[in-house]
Amino acid sequence: MKESKLKKEASRIIGWRSPSNIALVKYWGKHGDQLPNNPSISFTLSNAYTETIVQYDPLEYTQDKISTNFYFDGKPNEAFQLRIDSFINKHLAEFDFLRKVQLSIESRNSFPHSSGIASSASSMSALVLCLLSLEQKIKGETKNFLQRASRLSRLASGSASRSVFPHVALWGNCSIEGSSNDYAIPLPSVDSVFKSFHDDILIVSAEEKAVSSSAGHQLMVDNPYGNTRYERANRHIIETEAHLKNGNIDALGEIIENEALELHALMMCSRPSYILMEPNTLAIIAAIRKYRKQNKQPIYFTLDAGPNVHVLYPDEIKNEAETFVNESLLPLCIDNKIIRDKVGEGPQMITEFSI
């Protein structure tokens, strides 16, 4: 356990651990204030998470603008602090209770930076959960806590809206009851096989992406295949929800892989265009498809907007899948780097760092 930079005043400390997530149906393209152009569905992860601790100290005056003290991995991080301060001040009407406290924030990830995991999803949802817990202490009960946490997390990072719920989350307005562009919802009636699904994250490259996700979303404005993409995503949402409910792994796997490849195809067709996959990304995809065909095992891949590969499979084939990954795929990773994860139970409160 690493030492915290914050003071040892338990009465003024709030902490949350929040996981990252991996989208099965991708959201790509946004409008307005972090609103998605199409709905998305994701697995909530377990081992890839951010732990954030907030110390609050009462002030004798009221602030017009919030300025935090921020530490990442025990060191001041000005870039992260500016992003957090900008988010809070932009939405200060939501966080009016912060005007009379000084915040000191420390955050750590269980995974390395630039490892192919959506750190903004875990970090911003962890921060928002801390702030809403602070609101509860100052003002009493916060109504619709998780829904509000999802909505405010969305304003900081779109994918963060899905991280506040366990197992499987849906974000974006569609025909599924309760869905909304403003916040995510936990997807009901998910077959138990998916609640223990594995996600082995293969690190093909640790280099910073050629284009950020935020910039990538903006490139959808003039993408010639944008409207077709949104139609397909909406259809995939309905199909994915049905497969998750009835436990159809193979049908779901086909959609998951198509979604990953469509995302990268959109980047290749944008102006300017980007090719984010590396040669070993393609080699891993080919190896997974060959193994699946030869061994009749339900092992599938997905990608975020980068070169690293998420290998998805049910717990019942864990031993066979791990042997395949170790023998055939690890040599294609940088320094044999892999992060073994699985579907998880969502965020939890903490009192100190456990990373």
Buried (B, 14 or more C-beta within 10 A) or exposed (E): EEEBBBEEEEEBBBBBBBBBBBBBBBBBBBEEEBBBBBBBBBBBBBBBBBBBBBBBEEEEEEBEEBBBBBBBEEEEBEEBBEBBBEBBBEEBEBBEBBBBBBBBBBBBBBBEEBBBBBBBBBBBBBBBBBBBBBBEEEEEEBEEBBBBBBBBBBBBBBBBBBBBBBBBBBBBBBEBEEBBBBBBBBBEEBBEBBBBBBBBBBBBBBEEBBBEBEBBBBBBEEBEBBEEBBEBBBEBBBBBBEBBBEBBBEBBBBBBBBBBBBBBEBBEBBEEEBEBBBEBBBBBBEBBBEBBEEEEBBBBBBBBBBBBBBBBBBBEBEEBBBEBBEEBBBEBBBEEBBBBBBBBEBBBEBEBBEE
